[in-house]
Amino acid sequence: MNKPSGYEKFIGLRHTFADGDWLEVQHIKWRGDEDFLVGFLVQQGPGIPRKLVLSLQEFLGTYGHLFDEGEPPMPRE
């Protein structure tokens, strides 16, 4: 069972870059060490999309601006 993160609104969102490459959030999961992990797909050029996983803080720091709809809600305790 996953602990709610408050960031579920990002699941399923896709950002498409000007060159056609894209990034899509697949899931946000809680791990027992109080850390959330974000699983996402990245398509760069032709071929199969790559599946990557980052901590929530790393993901937001790197890609959060692509999905900015104002300040996202803080994770719920």
C-alpha positions in Angstrom: 0.0 0.0 0.0 1.4 3.4 -0.9 1.3 6.3 1.4 -0.4 9.4 -0.2 2.2 12.0 -1.2 0.1 14.9 -2.3 1.8 14.7 -5.7 -0.5 12.2 -7.3 -1.7 14.9 -9.7 1.5 14.5 -11.6 0.8 10.8 -12.4 0.0 10.4 -16.1 1.2 13.9 -17.0 3.4 14.3 -20.1 5.6 17.1 -21.1 6.5 17.2 -24.8 9.6 19.2 -25.8 9.8 21.3 -29.0 11.9 18.6 -30.7 9.2 15.9 -30.0 11.0 14.2 -27.2 8.8 13.7 -24.1 8.8 12.8 -20.4 5.8 11.1 -18.7 5.2 10.4 -15.0 4.2 6.8 -14.4 4.0 6.5 -10.7 4.9 7.9 -7.3 5.6 5.4 -4.6 6.4 5.6 -1.0 9.3 3.5 0.4 9.5 2.6 4.1 12.4 5.0 4.7 10.0 8.0 4.4 11.1 8.7 0.8 9.0 8.9 -2.3 10.2 7.6 -5.6 9.0 8.9 -9.0 9.0 6.5 -11.9 8.8 8.1 -15.3 9.4 7.4 -19.0 11.7 9.5 -21.2 11.6 9.4 -25.0 14.7 10.8 -26.8 14.6 10.3 -30.5 13.6 7.1 -32.2 13.4 3.9 -30.2 11.9 2.6 -27.0 11.3 5.0 -24.1 13.6 4.6 -21.1 12.1 4.0 -17.7 13.9 6.0 -14.9 13.4 6.4 -11.2 14.4 9.4 -9.0 13.6 10.4 -5.5 10.7 12.9 -5.4 13.1 15.8 -4.4 15.5 15.0 -7.2 12.6 14.7 -9.7 11.1 18.0 -8.6 14.5 19.8 -8.6 15.3 18.6 -12.1 11.9 18.4 -13.9 9.4 20.0 -11.6 9.3 23.3 -13.6 8.0 21.3 -16.6 4.8 20.6 -14.7 4.5 23.8 -12.8 0.9 24.7 -12.1 1.8 27.0 -9.2 3.2 25.6 -6.0 2.4 21.8 -5.7 0.9 20.7 -2.4 3.2 19.6 0.3 3.4 15.8 1.0 0.8 14.7 3.5 2.0 13.0 6.7 
